[in-house]
Amino acid sequence: MSEEELNSYRLTSLEEPSDEMLERIMADAAADARRRGEDADRRFFDELRERINKERQRLQMS
């Protein structure tokens, strides 16, 4: 299945996806979810490190 065929398909109640199409759609969705989760984790821990550093600086100044 070509990338064009996959991108042109729309999930509707009128047309069932082929097994190959459904597998590809689900794999793409899983990869996107993984990437978004990794990005969220990275942002969370970056923010946490930043807050810890600010608190350490504040405590050292006291």
N, C-alpha and C positions, 0 to 999 in steps of 0.2 A: 504494500500500500504506500502510495506516495504521500509526501508531506502535504501537497495540495489537496489530495482526497481527504486526508484527515482533517485539515483545517476547514474544508468546505462542509463537512458533516455537522449537522445540528441535531441534538437529542430532542426528539419529539415523539408523540404517541403515534405518529403516522408511519414511521419507518424505523424498524429495528436495526441496531448496528450489528455488523458481522462480529464473530468472536474475535477476529484479529483487530478490528477497529476498537471494540470494547476493551480489549487487553491493552492496546496502545493508549487509549484515553485514560484508563485507570493508572497506567504506569506514569504517564505525564502528570496526572493529578498528584500521585504519590511523590514524585520528584519535586514538584512545586511545593507541596506541603512540607517536605523535608527541608528544602531551601529556606522557606519562610520561618520554620522552627529554628533552624540554625541561626538565621539573622536575628530573630527575637532573642535567643539565648545570648548571642554576642552583644547586642545592645543592652540587655539587662545587666550582664556582668561588667560591661564598660561603665555603665552608670553606677553600679555598686562600687567599683574600684574608685571612681571619681568621688563619690560621697565619703568613702573611707578615707581617702587622701585629704579631703577638705576637713574632715573631723580630726584627723591626726594633726594637721596644721593648726587648727583652732585650739586643740588641747596643748600643743607645744607652746603656743603664745600665751597661755594662761599662767 
